Amino acid sequence: MYKPIVIAKNSFKELLRKKGLQVLLVFGLVLIGSSQLFSFLTPGEEIKMIKDVGLSAIEFFGALIVIFGAIGAISSEIEKKTLYTLLAKPLRRRDFVIGKFLGISLTTLLNFSVMAIFFIGLLLFKEHTVSLGVFKALILIFFELLLIGAIALAISTFASSAFTVIFSIFLYLVGNLIGYGHSIMEQTTNTLLKTVGTVFYRIIPNLENFNIRDKVAVDVLVKWSYLTKTISYGLIYVAVALLIGIYFFQKREI
Amino acid sequence: MDTVIKIENLTKIYKLSGKREVIGLLNFNLEVKEGEIFGLLGPNGSGKTTLFKTILGLIFPTKGKVKILGKDVADVEVKKEIGFLPENPYYYEYLTGPELLNFYGDIFDLPENMKKKRSDELLSTVGLAKVKHMALGNYSKGMLERIGFACALLNDPKLLILDEPTTGLDPIGGRESRNLLMKLKSEGKTILLSSHFLSEAEKICDRIGILHQGELLVVGELKKLLQEEKAESFEDLFIKIVKGKNV
């Protein structure tokens, strides 16, 4: 069997048993379920609110699940010393990192699917129909989660668990605000600040690209070509993050 | 007899914060021949685990070479011929014994039928056949040591590396483990082991080496070493050599 698949299967089994991830999933479902309660903020726009809050909840709790899953995937193997016996066997370190990413992706897919099915069920119950835009938004959220998982995994190959959590959440927040930050930087006259801002803008993935919630909530059409472009953008970041992770993990002493 | 392990001028220096350094191994040289049981003895922190980790490619040498069966340890394929038992083995707590062996069997690329056959045989050999359905998280220390033995033998290795193989075993388990090692030797396996227990090493090792502060102080057959160092017992020899180094 292809070695990364062997690692992925075992990693998936392990992540399914993580109580912390199960709790996050429950929180996500509770927030999606209670999304209609937020409609008091905008009377008469219950469906818009359910879509907006529901998709936000899937993205936010999905991101937390994938970050904590990615951290546990490598650091727990090091802390519990299971990696010690595993790497003493004919397993290439790159296969281990790729396998862990596949395991995290499977776990993400499962948790994401549970939240997405619940969300779609809620929409069907309320509106008796689900627009294609909702599915497009969900697809983009899933690829955003994969991107976040790959980055968190890459960081965990060389950093401590605490640093990985903080840095991954920081990247998630900055990635969602980077377009806004860039437009502010564009207006500054300070050259140094402008250069630093531009470098950050080029390096940090722009997660806003994956966010079409506002458009979906008001039924604005998002073209398939936009999805293809954004997914490709995400997959390039995933590939780069995995290469960085493999590079550092190959140098890491266990 | 062919050389199974060849280590030349191996040095491992750990770099700590503030430009401090700790010597793990210093100009370590060793050859272990096919079918030999070599015992590496030394106090805690003498460098035994550092040596094993270097041989297994878990850490990287600062200087020197390690070859297993003529191949550089950087070649991951060489690990197909190695069985490894770590000190205090740690495994996935949620797996059962057969599941763990199946997982490692996949890592070794063992065919399906072979995996099942080896797994059943080894679980019987180490006395864990009756607890097949028990998760490893519920195993005692001795049971973990036994499943560790089974994992180390799964790929029918030419070389066995055993870090403190009898730690955690009761006297009966310790004897069974020694008998198993002698049986493996009779099958032509090469064994490199570390131990704190001098009496254990005395009983099973063809040659021993005494490691202290990263340096291999003596290597040889126990009887010859006793004569050369004019020591009455193995314990005398060990203390004499280790203390001599400290003076």
Chai-1 contact restraints between the chains, C-beta under 6 A:
chainA,res_idxA,chainB,res_idxB,connection_type,confidence,min_distance_angstrom,max_distance_angstrom,comment,restraint_id
A,M1,B,D106,contact,1.0,0.0,6.0,A-B,restraint_1
A,V6,B,D106,contact,1.0,0.0,6.0,A-B,restraint_2
A,N10,B,F103,contact,1.0,0.0,6.0,A-B,restraint_3
A,R17,B,Y94,contact,1.0,0.0,6.0,A-B,restraint_4
A,K80,B,Y90,contact,1.0,0.0,6.0,A-B,restraint_5
A,K81,B,Y90,contact,1.0,0.0,6.0,A-B,restraint_6
A,T82,B,Y90,contact,1.0,0.0,6.0,A-B,restraint_7
A,T82,B,Y92,contact,1.0,0.0,6.0,A-B,restraint_8
A,Y84,B,P86,contact,1.0,0.0,6.0,A-B,restraint_9
A,T85,B,P86,contact,1.0,0.0,6.0,A-B,restraint_10
A,L87,B,L58,contact,1.0,0.0,6.0,A-B,restraint_11
A,A88,B,L56,contact,1.0,0.0,6.0,A-B,restraint_12
A,A88,B,F84,contact,1.0,0.0,6.0,A-B,restraint_13
A,K89,B,K79,contact,1.0,0.0,6.0,A-B,restraint_14
A,K89,B,I107,contact,1.0,0.0,6.0,A-B,restraint_15
A,P90,B,V76,contact,1.0,0.0,6.0,A-B,restraint_16
A,P90,B,K79,contact,1.0,0.0,6.0,A-B,restraint_17
A,P90,B,K80,contact,1.0,0.0,6.0,A-B,restraint_18
A,L91,B,I107,contact,1.0,0.0,6.0,A-B,restraint_19
A,R92,B,V76,contact,1.0,0.0,6.0,A-B,restraint_20
A,E253,B,I59,contact,1.0,0.0,6.0,A-B,restraint_21
A,I254,B,L58,contact,1.0,0.0,6.0,A-B,restraint_22
